[in-house]
């Protein structure tokens, strides 16, 4: 069977788009992304714990673009070029902290483009998070797409899209195949940022839809991708809280709904995590139960551990008292 053609990634060139359909604030954020690229801005996002350590040792000094839009440090107006200050004001993305200014948005380098996301620390319920998981998710997507059999998917759904990184990557890799990407999330701020990011990345055919998992999406679906929250968050922030059994609830629901909704030949590519209890992978156990219940549809899947130990500090919470580690895992499930 002919292998799926994956294009090599080139520099970001965005096509024309109807700016009139965007509010002034969003137009300003899109322009800000383009101006930052013109200034050569680059930033790789790290874990919140590492971020806090780095910020804690930074000396007070004039701020660079990376300090403001990567490290989320407070700054003075004179620290930034006038055009960037104008765009921050036009996008209503400035706050004051102890008499200094702070950007409410950050930008991260991803797939040779920049992605807009929330400033650090991400404390509000509608925060749009970007971090190391996003980079690992991208690697899983690339590896899975290289193995895709037969014709390219036509309808791709990015569940819990957040910044839209997953859908943008798939759209850019398969841009020769005229695919349509649906970005779905329950967080309106995530849908807003995903739209801006998709436009900046040059994605040609996409929609942003508010949907609780797949409830707002019509069949057929050829490819479902997801990088859902997988922790038990005491504050139940949408970008972090996975619910259910030790944070796996949302991941299990995505698997269940995907098995019902995928078209024949369709796939689910899921990047998530599993609590390991007494050496047992709890999500893998639940996966076996879900797939047995859906045995009326012929399927196959590959499941593997990607990183054996993440978010170790979470084990200090009472809810994780019996958990020995949290492992990042990848699932590629195919409907025959």
GIZI-V805503 format. One record per residue. N is the residue number from 0. RES is the residue in one small letter. PHI is phi in whole degrees, 0 to 359 (none if undefined). PSI is psi in whole degrees, -180 to 180 (NA if undefined). D_FIRST is the distance of its C-alpha to the first C-alpha in Angstrom with 2 decimals. Layout:
BEGIN
<<N RES PHI PSI D_FIRST> <N RES PHI PSI D_FIRST>>
END
This chain:
BEGIN
<<0 x none 138 0.00> <1 x 295 132 3.78> <2 x 289 150 6.29> <3 x 290 131 9.21> <4 x 280 121 12.09> <5 x 252 121 15.20> <6 x 283 152 18.36> <7 x 287 145 21.18> <8 x 280 130 24.12> <9 x 247 180 27.07> <10 x 294 156 30.59> <11 x 283 120 31.40> <12 x 229 111 32.36> <13 x 273 137 33.06> <14 x 283 168 33.13> <15 x 300 152 36.24> <16 x 211 160 36.70> <17 x 281 91 39.57> <18 x 300 -25 41.93> <19 x 296 -18 44.33> <20 x 276 -5 42.22> <21 x 254 147 42.83> <22 x 289 164 46.11> <23 x 299 -38 48.13> <24 x 297 -43 47.44> <25 x 289 -37 43.66> <26 x 300 -39 43.99> <27 x 293 -39 46.10> <28 x 293 -39 43.57> <29 x 296 -43 40.82> <30 x 295 -36 43.26> <31 x 297 -42 44.16> <32 x 301 -43 40.58> <33 x 290 -37 40.50> <34 x 292 -42 43.96> <35 x 299 -40 43.11> <36 x 297 -39 40.15> <37 x 297 -32 42.55> <38 x 279 -1 44.88> <39 x 79 22 42.15> <40 x 295 135 42.11> <41 x 217 141 39.71> <42 x 202 132 39.84> <43 x 257 123 37.76> <44 x 281 142 38.59> <45 x 241 -178 39.69> <46 x 292 155 40.76> <47 x 303 -38 43.85> <48 x 296 -45 45.87> <49 x 294 -40 45.18> <50 x 303 -47 45.81> <51 x 298 -38 49.19> <52 x 295 -44 50.15> <53 x 294 -45 49.43> <54 x 297 -36 51.24> <55 x 296 -21 54.14> <56 x 254 5 54.94> <57 x 283 133 54.69> <58 x 279 154 58.04> <59 x 291 126 59.40> <60 x 196 167 58.77> <61 x 306 138 57.62> <62 x 271 144 54.10> <63 x 265 174 51.04> <64 x 300 -37 48.07> <65 x 293 -36 46.22> <66 x 297 -41 49.26> <67 x 280 -47 49.30> <68 x 257 -4 45.65> <69 x 247 -54 44.15> <70 x 274 -7 46.95> <71 x 56 43 48.54> <72 x 269 148 52.00> <73 x 293 154 55.03> <74 x 210 170 56.24> <75 x 259 154 58.93> <76 x 303 -36 58.42> <77 x 292 -13 59.37> <78 x 287 -22 56.41> <79 x 245 152 53.85> <80 x 301 150 53.64> <81 x 302 -43 55.28> <82 x 296 -33 52.15> <83 x 287 -40 50.32> <84 x 299 -40 53.35> <85 x 297 -40 53.45> <86 x 289 -36 49.83> <87 x 297 -42 50.45> <88 x 291 -43 53.43> <89 x 296 -29 51.70> <90 x 268 3 48.89> <91 x 55 46 51.50> <92 x 244 29 49.91> <93 x 240 141 53.09> <94 x 228 172 55.24> <95 x 245 139 58.33> <96 x 223 110 58.70> <97 x 53 42 62.17> <98 x 84 -2 63.11> <99 x 246 165 59.98> <100 x 272 155 56.87> <101 x 214 138 53.43> <102 x 282 136 50.08> <103 x 275 -3 48.52> <104 x 233 157 45.03> <105 x 234 167 42.98> <106 x 224 135 40.11> <107 x 239 146 37.43> <108 x 282 130 35.14> <109 x 205 122 31.46> <110 x 51 46 28.45> <111 x 60 26 30.93> <112 x 223 -179 32.62> <113 x 245 139 35.46> <114 x 245 131 35.33> <115 x 281 136 38.48> <116 x 206 -177 39.56> <117 x 281 151 42.82> <118 x 293 155 45.58> <119 x 273 141 46.39> <120 x 276 149 47.58> <121 x 273 90 45.44> <122 x 254 -23 48.08> <123 x 278 158 47.83> <124 x 294 -29 45.78> <125 x 262 18 43.80> <126 x 301 145 42.94> <127 x 248 111 39.49> <128 x 264 148 38.51> <129 x 218 133 36.41> <130 x 195 -164 36.27> <131 x 304 -33 34.43> <132 x 302 -36 32.24> <133 x 297 -41 30.74> <134 x 293 -40 29.70> <135 x 292 -38 28.19> <136 x 301 -43 26.38> <137 x 300 -41 24.87> <138 x 296 -42 23.62> <139 x 298 -43 21.98> <140 x 298 -46 20.24> <141 x 299 -45 18.97> <142 x 296 -41 17.68> <143 x 290 -39 15.93> <144 x 292 -33 14.35> <145 x 300 -31 12.91> <146 x 269 1 10.95> <147 x 298 126 9.97> <148 x 272 148 6.59> <149 x 73 -159 5.92> <150 x 297 153 9.17> <151 x 293 152 12.03> <152 x 295 147 14.90> <153 x 258 -38 17.81> <154 x 244 118 20.62> <155 x 244 130 21.26> <156 x 244 123 24.42> <157 x 261 100 26.28> <158 x 279 130 28.61> <159 x 60 53 31.96> <160 x 298 -27 30.97> <161 x 59 -123 34.15> <162 x 290 -13 33.99> <163 x 87 11 30.56> <164 x 304 -45 29.11> <165 x 297 -50 25.83> <166 x 296 -37 25.13> <167 x 296 -44 26.32> <168 x 298 -47 24.01> <169 x 298 -44 20.88> <170 x 299 -40 22.23> <171 x 287 -37 22.91> <172 x 291 -34 19.62> <173 x 250 30 17.69> <174 x 295 -19 20.51> <175 x 280 -7 18.56> <176 x 253 9 16.75> <177 x 56 50 20.06> <178 x 273 159 19.98> <179 x 245 132 23.20> <180 x 251 128 24.59> <181 x 254 118 27.26> <182 x 267 121 29.61> <183 x 233 144 31.57> <184 x 194 158 34.53> <185 x 269 -9 37.94> <186 x 264 113 39.60> <187 x 298 -35 40.69> <188 x 295 -38 41.25> <189 x 297 -43 37.64> <190 x 296 -38 36.47> <191 x 298 -49 38.97> <192 x 292 -38 37.80> <193 x 298 -39 34.08> <194 x 295 -46 34.83> <195 x 298 -44 36.83> <196 x 295 -40 34.22> <197 x 294 -41 31.39> <198 x 296 -43 33.62> <199 x 296 -35 34.58> <200 x 282 -9 31.00> <201 x 86 21 30.24> <202 x 293 134 27.88> <203 x 267 -38 27.79> <204 x 229 103 26.95> <205 x 206 162 28.23> <206 x 220 151 30.82> <207 x 245 122 33.03> <208 x 229 129 33.97> <209 x 285 122 36.44> <210 x 205 138 34.89> <211 x 273 103 35.54> <212 x 52 -121 32.02> <213 x 258 12 30.16> <214 x 297 -29 33.32> <215 x 260 16 33.41> <216 x 242 136 29.79> <217 x 269 154 28.57> <218 x 285 163 25.35> <219 x 274 158 22.47> <220 x 235 124 21.23> <221 x 269 -34 17.63> <222 x 215 127 18.50> <223 x 244 128 21.82> <224 x 238 148 23.08> <225 x 202 139 26.52> <226 x 228 73 29.00> <227 x 280 162 31.97> <228 x 298 147 35.46> <229 x 221 16 35.88> <230 x 251 163 39.56> <231 x 267 105 42.70> <232 x 261 121 44.69> <233 x 304 -31 48.38> <234 x 272 -6 48.49> <235 x 53 42 45.27> <236 x 292 135 44.08> <237 x 301 -36 40.91> <238 x 284 -8 38.97> <239 x 235 -29 39.85> <240 x 271 117 40.55> <241 x 269 -19 37.84> <242 x 67 -174 40.27> <243 x 64 -148 40.01> <244 x 281 103 40.19> <245 x 57 33 40.78> <246 x 92 0 38.70> <247 x 267 -2 35.54> <248 x 303 -47 36.36> <249 x 293 -39 34.35> <250 x 298 -43 31.22> <251 x 297 -42 31.49> <252 x 296 -39 32.03> <253 x 298 -42 28.92> <254 x 298 -47 26.85> <255 x 299 -49 28.69> <256 x 291 -35 28.33> <257 x 295 -40 24.65> <258 x 295 -28 23.90> <259 x 278 -31 25.83> <260 x 256 -18 24.61> <261 x 294 141 20.87> <262 x 289 159 18.87> <263 x 306 133 16.35> <264 x 85 -4 13.23> <265 x 282 165 15.72> <266 x 224 152 16.77> <267 x 247 128 20.14> <268 x 244 110 20.72> <269 x 242 125 24.35> <270 x 250 120 26.61> <271 x 205 -160 29.97> <272 x 219 160 32.54> <273 x 225 133 34.07> <274 x 287 135 37.67> <275 x 258 119 38.07> <276 x 241 117 41.05> <277 x 53 40 42.44> <278 x 80 1 39.20> <279 x 256 130 37.17> <280 x 281 107 34.37> <281 x 291 -35 35.61> <282 x 291 -39 32.52> <283 x 298 -37 30.34> <284 x 299 -46 32.93> <285 x 293 -34 32.73> <286 x 300 -43 28.93> <287 x 299 -40 29.23> <288 x 292 -42 31.77> <289 x 296 -46 29.81> <290 x 291 -32 26.62> <291 x 295 -38 28.85> <292 x 291 -24 30.53> <293 x 254 29 27.29> <294 x 291 -7 25.98> <295 x 289 -15 25.84> <296 x 252 121 22.46> <297 x 295 135 19.69> <298 x 206 168 18.51> <299 x 214 160 17.78> <300 x 206 156 19.06> <301 x 240 132 19.76> <302 x 227 128 23.35> <303 x 212 155 25.09> <304 x 275 128 28.36> <305 x 262 -43 28.23> <306 x 220 124 31.99> <307 x 285 -15 34.52> <308 x 207 104 37.50> <309 x 230 157 37.89> <310 x 49 47 40.84> <311 x 301 -28 43.16> <312 x 295 -22 46.15> <313 x 296 -25 45.03> <314 x 293 -12 46.05> <315 x 286 -18 49.65> <316 x 283 147 49.48> <317 x 302 -35 50.83> <318 x 298 -24 47.69> <319 x 257 23 45.84> <320 x 303 -34 48.66> <321 x 263 5 46.56> <322 x 266 133 43.48> <323 x 265 -23 43.14> <324 x 193 162 40.35> <325 x 245 122 37.78> <326 x 250 135 34.27> <327 x 282 134 31.47> <328 x 228 157 28.26> <329 x 235 137 24.67> <330 x 235 129 22.71> <331 x 239 110 19.05> <332 x 248 131 18.90> <333 x 239 133 15.99> <334 x 269 129 16.80> <335 x 291 NA 14.75>>
END
